[in-house]
Amino acid sequence: MRMIREALLHVCVVCSLCCMMAGILDYYNPYMDFGGHILILKYVLYIGVILLMVCRRGTDLHQLKRKKKIIVKV
């Protein structure tokens, strides 16, 4: 699960950097429509962030259960 989370994190970082670069290029040259050409990257970024959130939620619940067991034992 950790490797999946790390891969998703890297994918999200790369997609977000590409989106920022396209936004900057669109600002300086709006006629090239870079924002319209990276539509697939935006969807990959959205799906990656949602999956990253779902993966993180499961580990947080697991850690919370472990903490409760430790507190009960003490």
GIDAMO-V795255 format. One record per residue. N is the residue number from 1. RES is the residue in three letters. PSI is psi in degrees with one decimal (* if undefined). OMEGA is omega in whole degrees, 0 to 359 (999 if undefined). Layout:
<<N:RES:PSI:OMEGA> <N:RES:PSI:OMEGA>>
This chain:
<<1:MET:-34.2:181> <2:ARG:-39.5:180> <3:MET:-36.0:177> <4:ILE:-43.2:179> <5:ARG:-42.5:179> <6:GLU:-40.9:178> <7:ALA:-43.2:178> <8:LEU:-38.1:179> <9:LEU:-42.8:179> <10:HIS:-41.1:178> <11:VAL:-43.1:181> <12:CYS:-39.0:180> <13:VAL:-44.5:180> <14:VAL:-44.6:180> <15:CYS:-39.1:180> <16:SER:-37.4:177> <17:LEU:-39.2:177> <18:CYS:-40.6:179> <19:CYS:-39.0:178> <20:MET:-41.4:179> <21:MET:-40.5:178> <22:ALA:-36.7:177> <23:GLY:-40.9:178> <24:ILE:-44.4:179> <25:LEU:-35.9:177> <26:ASP:-35.0:180> <27:TYR:-43.8:183> <28:TYR:-25.1:181> <29:ASN:79.8:186> <30:PRO:-17.6:183> <31:TYR:-15.9:181> <32:MET:-19.9:177> <33:ASP:55.5:177> <34:PHE:-33.6:180> <35:GLY:-32.7:179> <36:GLY:-23.4:181> <37:HIS:-13.4:181> <38:ILE:26.4:182> <39:LEU:-38.9:180> <40:ILE:-39.6:178> <41:LEU:-35.7:178> <42:LYS:-43.6:179> <43:TYR:-38.0:176> <44:VAL:-40.2:178> <45:LEU:-45.5:181> <46:TYR:-45.5:180> <47:ILE:-39.5:179> <48:GLY:-40.8:180> <49:VAL:-40.7:179> <50:ILE:-44.4:178> <51:LEU:-36.6:177> <52:LEU:-39.4:178> <53:MET:-41.9:180> <54:VAL:-42.0:179> <55:CYS:-39.3:182> <56:ARG:-36.7:181> <57:ARG:-41.1:180> <58:GLY:-38.6:180> <59:THR:-34.5:178> <60:ASP:-41.6:178> <61:LEU:-38.2:179> <62:HIS:-42.4:179> <63:GLN:-35.5:179> <64:LEU:-40.2:177> <65:LYS:-39.8:179> <66:ARG:-39.6:179> <67:LYS:-39.7:179> <68:LYS:-38.8:179> <69:LYS:-39.3:180> <70:ILE:-41.8:180> <71:ILE:-40.8:180> <72:VAL:-37.6:181> <73:LYS:-32.8:182> <74:VAL:*:999>>
